[in-house]
Every structure is written in structure tokens, then in C-alpha cells.
Amino acid sequence: MTRRPGVEERLRAALDARADLITPQSLPPGAPPAARRWGTRHVRRTVLAVTGAVLATLALCLLLLPRRDTTEDDSGPGSGPAR
């Protein structure tokens, strides 16, 4: 009784045969490294993030800082009861 090769064995043999086809001469030269450039999306995303952070900080300051009353208060010095 002969045993037929299983899926794993056939797959391994096919991959080995394919790997044997690759030689150093068949590989293209590597591309030189390129400097990373900022695209329009990246700039727009950064500007929106900074704007959002500034607006959130401004809203937080307006909500949490105590407000000064700008109306004149009659209880100041020199405005005591008239005699």
C-alpha cells in the first residue's frame, strides 16, 4: 500500500520548488531610502488637532476661571451711609 503525500507535504514541495527559482540575478536592486514627506492630509490633520486643542483649552479656561464683576459695587470705600 503506497501512501499518497498529504497536503502539507505537497505544499512544502511546491514552495521549495518556487524558492529554487529565485536567484540573486533575478532580484531587482533595492530602492534607495526616501525622506518622509508631509502630505496635505497630514498637515490638515495636524492643524485640526492643534485648533481643537486650543479651542478646548479656551473653553475650559472660560468655564473654570472665576469671572470678575465689571459692574460698580456701592459697598466700596467712601460710599458708606450718608450722615
C-alpha positions, 0 to 999 in steps of 0.5 A, spaced: 500 500 500 503 506 497 501 512 501 499 518 497 503 525 500 498 529 504 497 536 503 502 539 507 507 535 504 505 537 497 505 544 499 512 544 502 514 541 495 511 546 491 514 552 495 521 549 495 520 548 488 518 556 487 524 558 492 529 554 487 527 559 482 529 565 485 536 567 484 540 573 486 540 575 478 533 575 478 532 580 484 531 587 482 536 592 486 533 595 492 530 602 492 534 607 495 531 610 502 526 616 501 525 622 506 518 622 509 514 627 506 508 631 509 502 630 505 496 635 505 492 630 509 497 630 514 498 637 515 490 638 515 490 633 520 495 636 524 492 643 524 485 640 526 488 637 532 492 643 534 485 648 533 481 643 537 486 643 542 486 650 543 479 651 542 478 646 548 483 649 552 479 656 551 473 653 553 475 650 559 479 656 561 472 660 560 468 655 564 473 654 570 476 661 571 472 665 576 469 671 572 470 678 575 464 683 576 465 689 571 459 692 574 460 698 580 459 695 587 456 701 592 459 697 598 466 700 596 470 705 600 467 712 601 460 710 599 458 708 606 451 711 609 450 718 608 450 722 615 
